[in-house]
Amino acid sequence: MTETRTAVIIGAGLIGLSTADSLIRRGVEVTVVDARDGPVRGTSFSNSGMIHPSQARSWSPTRKATQAQRDAESATRDLAKDAMPRLLSRMEELGLQDMRARPRGCYQIFPDLDAARAAQTQLSADGITANVVIDPSRTFSKPALFFPEDRSGDAHAYGCALADDLTARGVTFIYGAGDVRMRWDSVPGRVAVSLAGHRFRADDVVICTGARSSEILAPLGLSARITPVRGWAVDFDLPADFRLPPTPVMDAVSRSALTVFEDRFRLSGTWNEDSARPLLERWAELIPDVLGRAKQARSVWSGLRPVSGAGRPYIGAAPIPADRGDTAGEPGTPSRLWVNIGHGHMGWTLCAGAGELAAAMITGEREDARFAYGG
Ligand SMILES: Cc1cc2nc3c(=O)[nH]c(=O)nc-3n(C[C@H](O)[C@H](O)[C@H](O)COP(=O)(O)OP(=O)(O)OC[C@H]3O[C@@H](n4cnc5c(N)ncnc54)[C@H](O)[C@@H]3O)c2cc1C
């Protein structure tokens, strides 16, 4: 009799849930553990909602376009292309037809036409379709690029629906029990997972801990260059007397966006600011009429993007560090510890593809060195 393969996933954000989804489809028995008291309460809670393969490129202001960076961007673009149809079909299966049917596309506004055209040229060299437009009602009379292949949707609503579906399909969730800790096990090449005094053993342990990944990997002697980069999200009621664009509008200057959801609009983004003020000031310049009339914000939230040093996610086996000695197996060889981390500003866009790739690696169907662990 063959035993059922078991996996513990740490992190119930978009990435952990999508990994669980793809593993359970392969017959793996999955437990998902999260320090918080429910699913999608980390960075996945209140993002800008853009499913934007067009942005599979570094958002870092200090980006250096080295060959390694270009390779990372190209790998991320491929993953985003693979992820899109998977995500759309999961929306359909989860009964999120309204999300699936949202108008296509995202805009990105630029300070002037030259900047928009320069970005279009660069994107077209990378195979990304972007049309230059100036549309007073949709781009606030600014020169913009329209990305017809992008989509949008409420990531939090999707994550909650997915978590419910996973529960119904037999995934066990453990929430609110504090931070999971990890250490090497006496079984070579394996890790032990402990949570509030309780110890788990599973065939595979998958780290999907977003911006906190360096923290959980450090006690194993593994460094992960995942930098938390703060972003803000401020939600408002939809003004009754004002039409806002139904597709998201990004602002290239502030790395932020305006997204209209069913009953509210959200201003979100910016890159490592200490408060929501720069976000609100920028949009007060862009849409003074709307912000002037919007009542008090419904909510103000901030979250940390898990930005990887390599400029692309790390998906695959974690290596065993050289100093682990005989308890950890042969140094340098992969353990049964896996990571699916470092999705930066792209986690909603990539989640369905990243979950699928991780699951295919874990079950030995696929390898893809382009996403190798980058400590
Ligand atoms: C303002 C903003 C706007 C964004 N907009 C977009 C967008 O439009 N499109 C897009 O594609 N992406 C966007 N992103 C990025 C996207 O939201 C993230 O890439 C994605 O949410 C990361 O998902 P995750 O599952 O890796 O992390 P998280 O959602 O943070 O999940 C990780 C989970 O791990 C848990 N955890 C961590 N450590 C431990 C531990 N030791 N023990 C137990 N549990 C632990 C946490 O509690 C958390 O629930 C945006 C991000 C921000 C901040």
PDBQT file of the ligand as one rigid body, heavy atoms in Angstrom, charges set to zero:
ROOT
HETATM    1  C1  LIG A 401      -0.159  48.238  -1.626  1.00  0.00    +0.000 C 
HETATM    2  C2  LIG A 401       0.076  46.986  -2.407  1.00  0.00    +0.000 A 
HETATM    3  C3  LIG A 401      -0.506  46.839  -3.654  1.00  0.00    +0.000 A 
HETATM    4  C4  LIG A 401      -0.290  45.677  -4.399  1.00  0.00    +0.000 A 
HETATM    5  N1  LIG A 401      -0.908  45.550  -5.603  1.00  0.00    +0.000 NA
HETATM    6  C5  LIG A 401      -0.743  44.424  -6.342  1.00  0.00    +0.000 A 
HETATM    7  C6  LIG A 401      -1.401  44.290  -7.590  1.00  0.00    +0.000 A 
HETATM    8  O1  LIG A 401      -2.170  45.150  -8.018  1.00  0.00    +0.000 OA
HETATM    9  N2  LIG A 401      -1.177  43.166  -8.307  1.00  0.00    +0.000 N 
HETATM   10  C7  LIG A 401      -0.332  42.173  -7.879  1.00  0.00    +0.000 A 
HETATM   11  O2  LIG A 401      -0.131  41.215  -8.606  1.00  0.00    +0.000 OA
HETATM   12  N3  LIG A 401       0.275  42.271  -6.666  1.00  0.00    +0.000 NA
HETATM   13  C8  LIG A 401       0.090  43.366  -5.897  1.00  0.00    +0.000 A 
HETATM   14  N4  LIG A 401       0.720  43.498  -4.693  1.00  0.00    +0.000 N 
HETATM   15  C9  LIG A 401       1.609  42.425  -4.244  1.00  0.00    +0.000 C 
HETATM   16  C10 LIG A 401       0.841  41.239  -3.674  1.00  0.00    +0.000 C 
HETATM   17  O3  LIG A 401      -0.193  41.691  -2.830  1.00  0.00    +0.000 OA
HETATM   18  C11 LIG A 401       1.833  40.353  -2.883  1.00  0.00    +0.000 C 
HETATM   19  O4  LIG A 401       2.870  39.948  -3.769  1.00  0.00    +0.000 OA
HETATM   20  C12 LIG A 401       1.138  39.112  -2.369  1.00  0.00    +0.000 C 
HETATM   21  O5  LIG A 401       0.049  39.458  -1.546  1.00  0.00    +0.000 OA
HETATM   22  C13 LIG A 401       2.113  38.242  -1.574  1.00  0.00    +0.000 C 
HETATM   23  O6  LIG A 401       1.399  37.110  -1.168  1.00  0.00    +0.000 OA
HETATM   24  P1  LIG A 401       2.047  36.073  -0.163  1.00  0.00    +0.000 P 
HETATM   25  O7  LIG A 401       1.078  34.973  -0.007  1.00  0.00    +0.000 OA
HETATM   26  O8  LIG A 401       3.431  35.772  -0.600  1.00  0.00    +0.000 OA
HETATM   27  O9  LIG A 401       2.208  36.902   1.201  1.00  0.00    +0.000 OA
HETATM   28  P2  LIG A 401       1.137  37.235   2.333  1.00  0.00    +0.000 P 
HETATM   29  O10 LIG A 401      -0.171  37.560   1.774  1.00  0.00    +0.000 OA
HETATM   30  O11 LIG A 401       1.771  38.239   3.236  1.00  0.00    +0.000 OA
HETATM   31  O12 LIG A 401       0.981  35.858   3.107  1.00  0.00    +0.000 OA
HETATM   32  C14 LIG A 401       2.011  35.347   3.937  1.00  0.00    +0.000 C 
HETATM   33  C15 LIG A 401       1.366  34.756   5.161  1.00  0.00    +0.000 C 
HETATM   34  O13 LIG A 401       2.370  34.097   5.917  1.00  0.00    +0.000 OA
HETATM   35  C16 LIG A 401       2.072  34.262   7.286  1.00  0.00    +0.000 C 
HETATM   36  N5  LIG A 401       3.313  34.080   8.056  1.00  0.00    +0.000 N 
HETATM   37  C17 LIG A 401       4.487  34.747   7.917  1.00  0.00    +0.000 A 
HETATM   38  N6  LIG A 401       5.414  34.266   8.770  1.00  0.00    +0.000 NA
HETATM   39  C18 LIG A 401       4.810  33.284   9.491  1.00  0.00    +0.000 A 
HETATM   40  C19 LIG A 401       5.231  32.406  10.518  1.00  0.00    +0.000 A 
HETATM   41  N7  LIG A 401       6.486  32.413  10.996  1.00  0.00    +0.000 N 
HETATM   42  N8  LIG A 401       4.351  31.529  11.030  1.00  0.00    +0.000 NA
HETATM   43  C20 LIG A 401       3.069  31.463  10.550  1.00  0.00    +0.000 A 
HETATM   44  N9  LIG A 401       2.611  32.270   9.554  1.00  0.00    +0.000 NA
HETATM   45  C21 LIG A 401       3.469  33.161   9.030  1.00  0.00    +0.000 A 
HETATM   46  C22 LIG A 401       1.506  35.665   7.384  1.00  0.00    +0.000 C 
HETATM   47  O14 LIG A 401       0.678  35.799   8.526  1.00  0.00    +0.000 OA
HETATM   48  C23 LIG A 401       0.735  35.791   6.077  1.00  0.00    +0.000 C 
HETATM   49  O15 LIG A 401      -0.635  35.504   6.232  1.00  0.00    +0.000 OA
HETATM   50  C24 LIG A 401       0.538  44.643  -3.899  1.00  0.00    +0.000 A 
HETATM   51  C25 LIG A 401       1.112  44.778  -2.638  1.00  0.00    +0.000 A 
HETATM   52  C26 LIG A 401       0.884  45.940  -1.892  1.00  0.00    +0.000 A 
HETATM   53  C27 LIG A 401       1.509  46.070  -0.540  1.00  0.00    +0.000 C 
ENDROOT
TORSDOF 0
